[in-house]
Amino acid sequence: MELYSIKELDIDNKRVFIRCDFNVPKDEFGNITDDRRIRAALPTIRYCMDRDCKIILASHFGRPKAGAWNEEKDSLKPVAKRLHSLLKKDIIMAENVVGDDTIALAQGLEEGDILLLENLRYNPGETGNDSEFASRLASMADIYINDAFGASHRKHGSIYALPAYFKEGEKAAGFLMQKEVNFFDKMIKKPSRPFVAVVGGSKVSGKLQALENLIEKVDKVIIGGGMAFTFLKAQGYEVGTSLVEDDLLEAATRIMVRARELDVKFYLPVDLVVAPEFSDEVPVKFLPIQEVPKEWMGLDVGPATNRLFREALNDAQTILWNGPMGVYEMDIYSKGSFMMSHYIAESHATTIVGGGDTADVAQRAGDVDEMTFISTGGGASLELLEGKLLPGVEAVSKKIS
């Protein structure tokens, strides 16, 4: 589907509702530690500012539990402060999401004003895709813009139910949303070859469909992280107490068989960093995959595997990376993930980094500026790779007659 662009709409002087993704990491004191998602929304916001729009910004943050609405730790007030710093403009902060006072604030905005609603998930209508909730949001604006790619795989009120209240010509995708969707679409359909997919993370189950879709399109697949143990066990290796999804051993075998049929090179770890338990305060060993003790678990790929993966990437022209190679949050098990980030950054390929943990690894490794494209959405980018039509994309797409 082709997305409606914000440039196709007449938005001058109108009240514009922009669904953003400001779900950024904060430290224990509530300070934002990485504002990339906020910065990514600025082109769309500034485009509206230049056209004297009355701007309503909305986002979720975290996952507030039922009965714990309006907790300060989930507030978007720190985001308002960061927006003020980045835009050099006062931000009006709403006290709630769709209360009568907030709707009155939105309807009373002057040209150039920016109103930020409180965390959408403070209201259960957001995750419930509630029509009444969406109707109250719709009453605030003349135009709807979705620039929240990272949340567009969810059928939530502000993503799916809300756009239905706007006619064609009154809703579109923002610049970030267009960039994300177009980049993944082009990369999957017409990649420069060799095309290498690097897939990691903890579980096969979360990436099974994406793997089955990718295996038909790539020239090489590199598997790391916890999901590698399901493939290794399917090949008959002893993996000790490592994370394994026994119910997916057949699926793992099926993927490897399909790779052989298509002459897709399939790389798995040849050595591991293992420990007796999930901790950074225990002794570790570097062992070939043939020598993993039954009582130990793998927590990172080993040095021989790092060299193997580097060789596999040497001739790549397109690299898609989704998922870390180990438990990168613990320093002792982070080397495999950081080395992978360095190898990809140093390559001459077009490099696409999935959001979430993968983007976090690239950030910690200091490689962000060397990557071609870093997605703002982990789950959303994964579902695009699975070939799914995201609800948020569908809602602002041109209908095919």
C-alpha positions, 0 to 999 in steps of 0.5 A: 500500500502507498501511504498518504504523505503529510505534504499532500494535505492542506494543513495550514492554520489547522489543528493537527494531531500528531501521534508520535513515539516518545517512549524513550528510556529514562533513568531512576531519577526520571531523566531521559537517557536517549532522545533519538525517538524525540529527535526523529519526530522533529521534522514532522513537528517543524513542518507543521510549525512552519505552516502555523498549525495548532499542534497536538502531540500524543504518545504512550510511555511504558506500560502503566498497569490498570489501577495505576494510571497517572503514576509520575514515573510514566508521565510525559513531563520529561518529554515536554522539557526535552521538546522545549529544549529542542524546539526552543518553544514553550510546550503546553502540558496537558494534565490528562489525555481526553478530559474535558479540560484537555479537549478545551485546551486543544480547541483553544490553541492559537497558531503555532501553539504546541500541546502535549497530551499526557501518556495515552496509556493512562487511559485504558481506551488506548490499549483497548482500541476504544471508539469513544476514546478515539472519538474524544481524541478526534474532537481535538483536531482537523488533521491526523498524522501518524509519525509513530512507526514504533507503535504502528504494529499495535491496534491501539486507539490512537493508532487504529481507531482514531484515523477512522474519524478522519476522511481522506485528505485529513489523515496521512503519515509523517516524515518518519513513518514514511521513511521507515516504511519506504526503507524497509520496503525497498530493502526487502524488494530490491537489496544490493547483493550479497544480502546478509541477515544477522538475527539474534535476541533471546527467542526463536518464537518472536522471530520465526515468521520473519526468519521464514520470510527472510530465508527466501530473500537473503544470501546469508543468515547469521544467527546469534543470541539465545535463539541460536541454542534452539538451532544448535540443539536441533543439530544435535549439540549439547547446549546445557541449561541454555535457553532453548524452545523445545517446541520449535526444534522442528521449525528450526530444522525446517528453516535450516533445510530450506536454507540448504535448498535455496543455497543460502549460507547459514551461520551458527556460533562455533564457540560460546562464553558459558557460565554455571548460572545467569550472573556476571559474578560467576566464573566463565569459560570459552568453549567450542560448541561441542564441549558445553557442560550439561550444567552450564549455559551459553550467554554470549558468542565466543571469539572464534564465532566473532571471527567467523561472523566477520568473515561472513560479512566481508562481501556483504552489500546489504546487512539487516541486523535485528537482535543482540548476540548475547546478554549485552546488558552485562559487560562480561557477556557484551563483547559478541554484540559489540563486535557485531556492531563494529563489524557492521559499522565498518562494512561498506554495505547498506546497513539497517539496524532494527530498533529496540535492543539492537539500536541500544547495542549500536548506541552503546558500542558508539556505532550509531553514526556509521549505520545507514539506517536505524529503525525507531521500532523493534517490534514494528520493523520485525512485523514488516519483515514478516510481510505483515501490514501494520495496523498503523500503516493500513490506517493512513494508506491509500485505498486501492480501487 
